[in-house]
Amino acid sequence: MKRSIGKTWYLFPICSAMALLFMLSCKSKSEEKPKEEVIAAEVADTPTKFTYQEIPGIGIDSLYNRRDNSDIIKVGDTYYVWYSRMDRPTTAGYWATIWYATSKDEGHTWEEQGMALDVGQEGEFDSHSVFTPNILAHKGKYYLYYTAVQPTPGKANKEFENNSTNDFTAIGLAVADSPDGPFVRVKNNPILEVSEVPEDFDSYRIDDASLLVRDQKIWLYYKGRSIIHGKKGPGRTKMGVAIADQPEGTYKKHPKPLVDKGHEVLIWNHNGGVASLASISKTIHWAKDGINFSPMEENLKKIPIAPGLYRPHLEDGNKAMEIPGWGISIKGKKGYVYLERFEMN
């Protein structure tokens, strides 16, 4: 902001005017605003808005429901997205497998290519459902992160109850040499499991992996839900992070949650730090170090549901740091769950 010293400056002696200008130009460092406040001011000056459009190929469908898509990457001239797919009328991802689609026109139209990952073998942590995928292209390989469940323990019919007591989730990983697969599970699956300490924020459910390569390490942001919250858990979901030297792990969790009230995880590079959209509080947070988040913009309107962004910095070797501002999210209507395109300024 420019400062004004008034319209009568010519009445001052030259020396006084120079002294005043010197004082104004020598603003002490203690008066300078922290970068977090500067970023917040920039966001406030340009409020975030979201617009939506229906998309052919993976939109509303009479046979299948699609939801919980990944972030989007571009390989050559083709955009890729992965997502959970269920037979209608099922709407929840706890009965899904992972499919993928491609686009040539920045996500305006899509073509479904096929299944990317089926459920695991009987007795494995992912033997009932695989869902909520995300992607990372790194050093010539494609890493597909996903959430999974097995049938509810103790159920003779091997059904899944989706209860609040013993239907634990875990995050798994499969890797391929091509975005078209085939994706093969890594040996140390699952790569991230719930905490064994009941009071921890992630002692019952972990989900929604969202990746970032930062400081030559793999940062896996995720949402956690505590077993002590029982049926109220979904509304008290928090975001955490686990860090590893390589995509397969071993991942070390940060000891405390980073953002409250964030039922879905969406993060991206922003102004030299990391931004995050928390869905329950409808707030964008920002952290220079990727850990200590502060609210940047609150009370957002019409935010996307379970969104994924086109993030060039997930692409192998792409040096781009900012996002173009479009992605895919979900929409529900009368028993249908499907994907739509959104843009954010």
C-alpha positions as CSV (number, residue, x, y, z in Angstrom):
1,M,0.0,0.0,0.0
2,K,1.4,3.4,-1.0
3,R,1.6,6.1,1.7
4,S,0.8,9.7,1.3
5,I,2.4,12.6,3.3
6,G,-0.2,15.1,2.3
7,K,-0.7,17.8,-0.3
8,T,1.2,20.5,1.7
9,W,4.6,18.9,1.7
10,Y,6.0,22.0,-0.1
11,L,5.5,24.0,3.1
12,F,8.1,22.0,5.0
13,P,11.7,22.8,4.9
14,I,13.6,20.6,2.6
15,C,15.5,19.0,5.4
16,S,12.3,18.1,7.3
17,A,10.8,16.6,4.2
18,M,13.8,14.5,3.6
19,A,13.8,13.4,7.2
20,L,10.2,12.4,7.0
21,L,10.7,10.4,3.8
22,F,13.7,8.7,5.4
23,M,11.6,7.7,8.5
24,L,8.9,6.2,6.2
25,S,11.4,4.3,4.1
26,C,13.2,2.8,7.1
27,K,10.2,0.9,8.5
28,S,11.6,-1.5,11.1
29,K,11.4,-5.3,10.6
30,S,9.3,-5.6,13.7
31,E,6.5,-3.7,11.9
32,E,6.6,-5.9,8.8
33,K,3.7,-8.4,8.5
34,P,4.5,-12.1,8.6
35,K,4.2,-13.8,5.2
36,E,1.1,-15.7,6.5
37,E,-0.7,-12.4,7.0
38,V,0.4,-11.2,3.6
39,I,-0.9,-14.4,1.9
40,A,-4.2,-14.0,3.9
41,A,-4.6,-10.4,2.6
42,E,-4.0,-11.5,-1.0
43,V,-6.7,-14.2,-0.6
44,A,-9.1,-11.8,0.9
45,D,-8.6,-9.4,-2.0
46,T,-9.5,-12.1,-4.5
47,P,-12.2,-14.4,-2.9
48,T,-12.2,-17.9,-4.2
49,K,-15.2,-18.9,-6.3
50,F,-16.2,-22.2,-7.8
51,T,-18.1,-23.0,-11.0
52,Y,-19.2,-26.4,-12.3
53,Q,-20.1,-28.2,-15.5
54,E,-21.4,-31.7,-16.3
55,I,-19.0,-33.9,-18.2
56,P,-19.6,-36.8,-20.7
57,G,-18.0,-40.1,-20.1
58,I,-17.9,-40.2,-16.3
59,G,-20.9,-38.1,-15.4
60,I,-24.4,-39.2,-14.6
61,D,-25.0,-42.9,-15.5
62,S,-27.9,-45.3,-15.4
63,L,-25.6,-48.3,-14.6
64,Y,-22.8,-47.1,-12.4
65,N,-22.1,-44.6,-9.6
66,R,-18.7,-42.9,-9.6
67,R,-17.2,-40.8,-6.8
68,D,-14.1,-39.9,-4.7
69,N,-11.7,-39.2,-7.7
70,S,-8.0,-38.7,-7.6
71,D,-6.1,-35.6,-8.5
72,I,-5.5,-35.3,-12.2
73,I,-2.1,-35.7,-14.0
74,K,-1.2,-35.2,-17.7
75,V,1.0,-37.8,-19.5
76,G,1.9,-36.6,-23.0
77,D,-1.2,-35.0,-24.4
78,T,-3.6,-37.0,-22.2
79,Y,-5.1,-36.2,-18.8
80,Y,-5.8,-39.1,-16.4
81,V,-8.1,-39.4,-13.4
82,W,-8.9,-42.4,-11.1
83,Y,-12.0,-42.9,-9.0
84,S,-14.3,-45.3,-7.1
85,R,-17.0,-47.1,-9.2
86,M,-20.0,-49.0,-7.8
87,D,-23.0,-50.7,-9.5
88,R,-26.1,-48.6,-9.0
89,P,-27.9,-48.1,-6.7
90,T,-24.9,-48.4,-4.4
91,T,-23.6,-44.9,-3.6
92,A,-20.9,-45.5,-0.9
93,G,-17.3,-46.2,-1.8
94,Y,-17.2,-49.1,0.7
95,W,-18.5,-51.3,-2.1
96,A,-16.3,-50.1,-4.9
97,T,-13.3,-50.9,-7.1
98,I,-11.0,-48.4,-8.7
99,W,-11.4,-47.3,-12.4
100,Y,-9.8,-44.7,-14.5
101,A,-10.6,-42.4,-17.5
102,T,-8.7,-40.1,-19.9
103,S,-9.3,-36.8,-21.5
104,K,-7.7,-34.8,-24.3
105,D,-9.4,-31.5,-23.7
106,E,-8.5,-30.4,-20.2
107,G,-11.2,-32.5,-18.5
108,H,-14.3,-31.3,-20.5
109,T,-15.0,-34.7,-21.9
110,W,-13.7,-38.1,-20.6
111,E,-13.5,-41.7,-21.8
112,E,-13.6,-44.5,-19.3
113,Q,-10.7,-46.9,-19.9
114,G,-11.4,-49.7,-17.5
115,M,-10.6,-51.1,-14.0
116,A,-7.3,-49.9,-12.6
117,L,-7.4,-52.0,-9.3
118,D,-9.7,-54.8,-8.1
119,V,-10.1,-55.9,-4.5
120,G,-7.4,-57.9,-2.8
121,Q,-7.2,-61.6,-2.1
122,E,-9.4,-63.1,0.6
123,G,-8.0,-62.4,4.1
124,E,-6.2,-59.2,3.0
125,F,-6.9,-55.8,4.4
126,D,-8.3,-54.8,1.0
127,S,-10.4,-57.9,0.2
128,H,-13.8,-56.2,0.4
129,S,-13.4,-52.8,-1.3
130,V,-10.7,-50.5,-2.8
131,F,-11.7,-46.8,-3.2
132,T,-10.7,-43.1,-2.9
133,P,-7.6,-43.4,-5.1
134,N,-4.8,-40.8,-5.7
135,I,-1.8,-40.7,-8.0
136,L,1.8,-39.8,-8.0
137,A,4.2,-40.0,-11.0
138,H,7.7,-40.3,-9.6
139,K,11.0,-41.4,-11.2
140,G,9.4,-43.1,-14.1
141,K,6.7,-45.0,-12.2
142,Y,3.1,-44.4,-11.4
143,Y,2.0,-44.8,-7.8
144,L,-1.7,-45.5,-7.1
145,Y,-2.6,-44.8,-3.4
146,Y,-6.0,-46.1,-2.3
147,T,-8.1,-46.7,0.8
148,A,-9.4,-50.2,1.6
149,V,-11.5,-52.3,3.9
150,Q,-12.0,-56.0,4.5
151,P,-15.3,-57.6,5.6
152,T,-16.4,-56.8,9.1
153,P,-14.5,-59.1,11.5
154,G,-16.7,-61.9,12.9
155,K,-19.4,-61.8,10.2
156,A,-20.0,-65.3,8.9
157,N,-21.5,-64.0,5.6
158,K,-18.4,-61.8,5.0
159,E,-20.5,-58.6,4.7
160,F,-19.2,-55.1,5.5
161,E,-21.3,-53.3,8.1
162,N,-19.6,-49.8,8.0
163,N,-19.9,-49.7,11.8
164,S,-18.1,-47.5,14.3
165,T,-16.3,-50.2,16.3
166,N,-14.2,-52.6,14.2
167,D,-14.5,-51.7,10.5
168,F,-11.0,-50.2,10.3
169,T,-9.5,-48.8,7.1
170,A,-6.0,-48.7,5.8
171,I,-4.1,-47.0,3.0
172,G,-2.6,-49.2,0.3
173,L,-0.3,-48.7,-2.7
174,A,0.0,-50.2,-6.1
175,V,2.7,-49.3,-8.7
176,A,2.9,-49.5,-12.5
177,D,5.3,-48.5,-15.3
178,S,2.4,-46.8,-17.2
179,P,-0.6,-44.8,-16.1
180,D,-2.7,-47.5,-17.9
181,G,-1.3,-50.2,-15.6
182,P,-1.1,-52.9,-14.8
183,F,-0.9,-51.8,-11.1
184,V,0.8,-54.3,-8.8
185,R,0.5,-54.0,-5.0
186,V,3.8,-53.3,-3.1
187,K,5.1,-55.9,-0.8
188,N,4.7,-53.9,2.4
189,N,1.0,-53.3,1.9
190,P,-0.7,-51.6,3.6
191,I,1.7,-48.6,3.8
192,L,-0.3,-46.7,6.4
193,E,-2.6,-48.0,9.2
194,V,-4.7,-46.5,12.0
195,S,-3.1,-45.6,15.3
196,E,-3.3,-48.2,18.1
197,V,-3.8,-45.3,20.6
198,P,-7.6,-44.8,21.0
199,E,-7.2,-41.1,21.8
200,D,-5.4,-40.3,18.6
201,F,-7.2,-38.5,15.8
202,D,-6.6,-41.4,13.4
203,S,-7.3,-44.5,15.6
204,Y,-10.3,-45.7,13.6
205,R,-10.3,-44.5,10.0
206,I,-7.6,-43.2,7.7
207,D,-8.5,-42.2,4.1
208,D,-8.0,-39.7,1.2
209,A,-4.3,-39.9,0.5
210,S,-3.1,-36.7,-1.2
211,L,0.6,-36.6,-2.3
212,L,3.3,-34.0,-2.5
213,V,7.0,-34.2,-3.2
214,R,8.7,-31.7,-0.9
215,D,12.3,-31.5,0.3
216,Q,13.1,-34.6,-1.7
217,K,10.6,-36.6,0.5
218,I,7.1,-38.0,-0.1
219,W,4.5,-36.2,1.9
220,L,1.2,-38.2,2.3
221,Y,-1.6,-36.1,3.6
222,Y,-4.6,-38.0,4.8
223,K,-7.8,-37.7,6.9
224,G,-8.2,-39.4,10.2
225,R,-11.1,-40.3,12.4
226,S,-10.8,-41.4,16.1
227,I,-12.5,-44.5,17.5
228,I,-13.5,-42.6,20.7
229,H,-15.9,-40.4,18.6
230,G,-18.0,-43.4,17.5
231,K,-20.8,-42.5,15.2
232,K,-20.0,-38.8,15.5
233,G,-16.6,-39.5,13.9
234,P,-17.3,-38.3,10.3
235,G,-18.1,-34.8,11.5
236,R,-14.9,-34.6,13.5
237,T,-12.4,-35.7,10.9
238,K,-9.0,-34.1,10.9
239,M,-6.1,-33.9,8.4
240,G,-2.7,-35.4,9.2
241,V,0.5,-36.1,7.3
242,A,3.0,-38.9,7.1
243,I,6.4,-38.5,5.4
244,A,8.7,-41.1,3.8
245,D,12.0,-41.1,1.8
246,Q,10.3,-43.0,-1.1
247,P,6.8,-43.6,-2.3
248,E,6.6,-47.2,-0.9
249,G,7.5,-45.9,2.6
250,T,8.3,-46.5,5.4
251,Y,6.0,-43.5,6.4
252,K,6.4,-41.7,9.7
253,K,3.3,-39.9,10.9
254,H,3.5,-36.3,12.3
255,P,2.3,-36.7,15.9
256,K,-0.5,-34.2,15.8
257,P,-3.3,-33.4,13.3
258,L,-2.7,-30.4,11.1
259,V,-6.2,-29.2,10.2
260,D,-9.6,-29.7,12.0
261,K,-12.9,-30.1,10.3
262,G,-11.7,-31.5,7.0
263,H,-13.7,-34.5,5.9
264,E,-12.0,-34.7,2.5
265,V,-8.3,-33.9,1.8
266,L,-7.3,-31.5,-1.0
267,I,-3.8,-30.0,-0.9
268,W,-1.7,-28.1,-3.5
269,N,1.5,-26.0,-3.8
270,H,0.7,-22.4,-3.3
271,N,3.0,-19.3,-2.9
272,G,6.0,-21.4,-1.7
273,G,3.9,-23.3,0.8
274,V,1.0,-25.8,0.9
275,A,-2.7,-24.9,0.7
276,S,-5.5,-27.1,1.9
277,L,-9.3,-27.0,1.5
278,A,-11.1,-28.1,4.6
279,S,-14.6,-29.2,3.6
280,I,-16.5,-29.2,7.0
281,S,-15.4,-25.7,7.9
282,K,-15.4,-24.5,4.2
283,T,-11.9,-22.9,4.8
284,I,-8.7,-22.7,2.8
285,H,-5.6,-23.1,5.1
286,W,-2.0,-22.4,4.2
287,A,1.3,-23.4,5.8
288,K,4.7,-22.3,4.6
289,D,6.3,-25.4,6.1
290,G,3.5,-27.8,5.1
291,I,2.8,-28.4,8.8
292,N,1.6,-25.4,10.7
293,F,-1.6,-24.4,8.9
294,S,-3.5,-21.2,9.5
295,P,-6.9,-20.2,8.0
296,M,-6.5,-18.0,4.9
297,E,-10.1,-17.8,3.7
298,E,-13.2,-18.8,5.5
299,N,-16.9,-19.3,4.8
300,L,-16.4,-20.3,1.2
301,K,-19.5,-20.8,-0.9
302,K,-20.5,-23.8,-3.0
303,I,-17.2,-25.7,-2.4
304,P,-16.6,-28.9,-4.5
305,I,-17.3,-32.2,-2.8
306,A,-14.4,-34.7,-2.5
307,P,-12.4,-32.8,-5.1
308,G,-9.3,-33.6,-7.0
309,L,-7.3,-30.9,-8.9
310,Y,-5.2,-31.0,-12.0
311,R,-1.8,-30.7,-10.2
312,P,1.2,-30.5,-12.6
313,H,3.6,-30.9,-9.6
314,L,2.4,-34.5,-9.3
315,E,3.9,-35.2,-12.8
316,D,7.3,-36.8,-13.0
317,G,9.8,-34.0,-13.6
318,N,7.3,-31.2,-14.0
319,K,8.7,-28.1,-12.4
320,A,5.4,-26.2,-12.3
321,M,4.5,-25.1,-8.7
322,E,1.1,-23.5,-9.1
323,I,-2.2,-25.1,-10.3
324,P,-4.2,-24.2,-13.4
325,G,-7.3,-24.1,-11.3
326,W,-9.6,-26.9,-12.6
327,G,-10.5,-30.3,-11.3
328,I,-13.1,-33.0,-10.8
329,S,-15.5,-33.5,-7.9
330,I,-18.6,-35.5,-7.1
331,K,-22.3,-34.6,-7.2
332,G,-25.3,-36.6,-5.9
333,K,-28.9,-36.5,-7.1
334,K,-31.7,-39.0,-6.3
335,G,-29.6,-42.1,-5.8
336,Y,-27.1,-41.1,-8.4
337,V,-23.5,-40.2,-7.5
338,Y,-21.3,-39.0,-10.4
339,L,-18.4,-36.8,-11.3
340,E,-18.4,-33.2,-12.6
341,R,-15.8,-30.7,-13.6
342,F,-15.1,-27.5,-11.6
343,E,-13.0,-24.5,-11.9
344,M,-11.6,-22.3,-9.1
345,N,-10.1,-18.8,-9.5
